[in-house]
Amino acid sequence: MVGELACAPTRPWGLGTTGPAAGTVPVATEMLQPGDRILFYTDGVVDARDPGDTEFGVDRLTEMAAQRATEQRSPEETVRRLVAAVVAHRGDDDLADDASLVLVEWDGPVP
């Protein structure tokens, strides 16, 4: 299953706050099973535009992440393939904004 965490996006830690009162950081809790993955991305990934000015988009990223999950590839290979898809969509290596992806896989609690 692919879905979004129930937490509004925020600025990265250390870059100030927006929204809630200063000094507070919204926290989401999600129950994970061993093998579950969470993909973090910056807006530069989903905002990447092709020569026709079409955004890569959240839906496309979600769909591609779901496809990669069914292929049972390593997290590293999954990220490589997602990055390649963003660059191919853009048509060149010159992204207009930062484009970062971090994929975390939960292996379960330490015995």
Secondary structure as the mmCIF struct_conf table of DSSP 4:
data_model
#
loop_
_struct_conf.conf_type_id
_struct_conf.id
_struct_conf.beg_label_comp_id
_struct_conf.beg_label_asym_id
_struct_conf.beg_label_seq_id
_struct_conf.end_label_comp_id
_struct_conf.end_label_asym_id
_struct_conf.end_label_seq_id
BEND BEND1 ALA A 6 CYS A 7
HELX_LH_PP_P HELX_LH_PP_P1 ARG A 11 PRO A 12
TURN_TY1_P TURN_TY1_P1 TRP A 13 GLY A 14
BEND BEND2 LEU A 15 LEU A 15
BEND BEND3 GLY A 19 PRO A 20
HELX_LH_PP_P HELX_LH_PP_P2 ALA A 21 ALA A 21
TURN_TY1_P TURN_TY1_P2 ALA A 22 GLY A 23
TURN_TY1_P TURN_TY1_P3 PRO A 34 GLY A 35
STRN STRN1 ARG A 37 TYR A 41
HELX_RH_AL_P HELX_RH_AL_P1 ASP A 43 VAL A 46
TURN_TY1_P TURN_TY1_P4 ASP A 47 ASP A 47
STRN STRN2 ARG A 49 ARG A 49
TURN_TY1_P TURN_TY1_P5 PRO A 51 GLY A 52
STRN STRN3 GLU A 55 GLU A 55
HELX_RH_AL_P HELX_RH_AL_P2 VAL A 58 THR A 70
TURN_TY1_P TURN_TY1_P6 GLU A 71 GLN A 72
HELX_RH_AL_P HELX_RH_AL_P3 PRO A 75 ARG A 90
TURN_TY1_P TURN_TY1_P7 GLY A 91 GLY A 91
BEND BEND4 ASP A 92 ASP A 93
BEND BEND5 ALA A 96 ASP A 97
STRN STRN4 LEU A 101 GLU A 105
#
